[in-house]
Structures are given as structure tokens and as C-alpha cells.
Amino acid sequence: MKPSISIIIPALNEEASLKKTIQDTLAVLDGRFSSYEMIIINDGSSDQTASIADQISLLNRNVRVIHHGRNMGLGYSVREGYDLVTKDYTVWNPGDGGMKSLDSMFNYIGQADLIIPYIVNPEFRSRLRRLISRTYVIIMNFLFGLKIRCYNGTVIYRTDLIKTARASTYGYFFFAETLILILKKGCTYLEVPTFHEDRAHGKSKAFTFKNIAEILKKAVSLAWNVHFNKSEKNNVPAEIKVH
């Protein structure tokens, strides 16, 4: 029997790209799943994102929209989506359409508890951004005894697992912390190469010294809890190789 899928689309001022992102996402669902739901989280947009999302939901009964009166942040929006989903597997996809490889990731659903993407075309980023990203991954793997190639991607989770992982922050460490908490339960995972595009407008605000310092502080605190706090699980996840 085919599994079902929940897709969370967080969107902040994405009037130029949201409709195409939805269309592209729906196109790769065809025939793969027994059912699907899509939850668009309009995170306090000041443009036409809200009305575009509402129009899409009126045309498709599988699409629902959540509106925030003010901007709550990406981590908050995705966590809210995790709490609302009802299908077998869950993934989030940015409203700007930057994630282009859901199609290939969907091929591996059912082979592991988690499908973790990693970028194979990092050249679209600056050299400094690539250096910071590589350093970040090395530090994270050292702290948590893992061998993951990307901590901040759009991971496909078994829905029952994602509902149990409660990160301590909605900030920039949210996605990595959520992933680590689930991996440390001893779940199986599979890493899939994916292609990304730079955002059409705006720049990432994650890579500032202040944010990096906050991320490292949260990471060290989580590592202490994982390794020395017996209330936290510290099982070894099992990697499944892509063939």
C-alpha cells in the first residue's frame, strides 16, 4: 500500500514564487502516494502571499492555509506544521521554491525513517558561505558522533517521529536540533544528493556572527544533554546507503 504525505510550505512575502512552488510540488506527487495534504503557513506576509494561498486552497481541498498576524519565524512556522500534519510522512518545502529535488527524495520514502538531503551543487553559494557550512557540519558531527552531510535541509520524516521531537528553540538551530533528537533515538536514515537554487530575492540572514555564536551555544548545550544527561537518548542511528 502506498504511503501518504504531508507537505508544509512556510511562506513570507512570496507572492512572486508561491504559486509556482505549489504547482511544482503537486506535480511530483502524481501516483506516488495514497493521499496527501499541503499546509501553507503564511508567516505574517505584507504582500499578496495571503490571498494567493487562499485562492489555491479554494481550488484544492487537500490544501489548507494558516495565517499569522505577525512574522513568527521559519522554525516556529515549520514546527506548527509538524503539529498539524496527519499523513504517514512529512516534509517542508520553502515557499520560494529553492528546493528542487523533492522528486528524487520521494523515490526513497519507505526505505528509512528519515530521508536527509545534502547539496551536491554548493557552487551557487559564496566561498565564505561554503567554508562556514563545511566547518559547521564538521563541528556538529564531532559533538554528536554522527556522519551527516547536512543538518539544515528539508528532511522527510516519519510523521510519528517528528511529532515527538521538541526542539528548545525556534531560531536558527531549530532544524539541526530536531534532526539530532530524532537520530539519537536510533532511527534509520538515508542521505540523498539534491540540487538547490539560490533564492530569487533577498539573502539568508543566518550567517551572522551573532547567529553563529547562538547556534554553537545551543549545540554545545544539546551535546552535553545527549552525552551526560541520562534522560536524553544517545542511540546510534543506522545509515542506509543509496543504491
Secondary structure, DSSP 8 states (H G I E B T S, - for coil): ----EEEEEEESS-TTTHHHHHHHHHHTTTTT-S-EEEEEEE-S-SSSHHHHHHHHHHH-TTEEEEE-SS---HHHHHHHHHHH--SSEEEE--TT--B--HHHHHTTTTSSSEEEEEES-GGGS-HHHHHHHHHHHHHHHHHHT---S-SSS--EEEHHHHTT---S-SSTTHHHHHHHHHHTTT-EEEEEEE-B---SSS--S--SHHHHHHHHHHHHHHHHHHHH-TTS-----EEE---
